[in-house]
């Protein structure tokens, strides 16, 4: 089903796409819709400028015509009031007077007709400008909605790219061996992060109900805990991602070297930034929720692009 520009504006402005919709296709449709709107606005603005220029020229002409009508009206009144007085100058004088009266009357009629025509055109222009302005308002609103929607799509795409990049590079194993005083188990010099399998501390201190789940196509663990509980790193590493991402919510990814990563999602807050060097047990943020779900932390272990079952790594 083809999504029209108006429907697309509503969908994008609400931050959702139809089921099965392709974000790239939505971005392309958004760009086409915005181009159409820009074209309509450009035509409207060009017509407005043309009408405004005509109106600016017509108003002085109308005022001049009205002054001329007043002057000719007074002249015609004086000529008519003179009556047969020029007859004293003879028949020729009377004929000249009558001709002068008729010329003045005809000129006055032309002025009145011109004044009416100019006034009518001014009214037409003003009405057309009002209609153009009324038609332009929703277009401006749609353009702004599309602009915000395109920015949202770009930000979402940037987050997706950043999320993917977070698993594409990794620091050297020896670069994460020491990050100040470690509060938990540290990888040995030779084994690196993989040597911690079965000995990783829980990312939440105290009691937490653990449930194995599958999110994003791979295994993960959901740790139910009170909202605001502190979330801590399971090992030393460096922050490679810290932002909101799709249904993961607020997410932090740590790069532990040798292409091993730990992921902490559904956070209520994040206290770290990309590039931060993190010690084992360091505070990363707090427990939150996603889309009204009960408070919990979603946790993953990844190696390269593969999502590993976190149970054996946590000793479960």
MOBELCOR-V930368 format. One record per helix or strand of 3 or more residues. SS is the DSSP state (a for helix, b for strand). FROM is the first residue (numbers start at 0). TO is the last residue. If there is no record, write none. Layout:
((SS/FROM/TO) (SS/FROM/TO))
//
This chain:
((a/4/12) (a/22/81) (a/84/88) (a/90/164) (a/172/175) (a/191/195) (b/208/214) (b/217/223) (b/229/231) (b/236/244) (a/245/247) (b/248/254) (b/259/269) (b/282/287) (b/295/302) (b/305/307) (a/309/312))
//
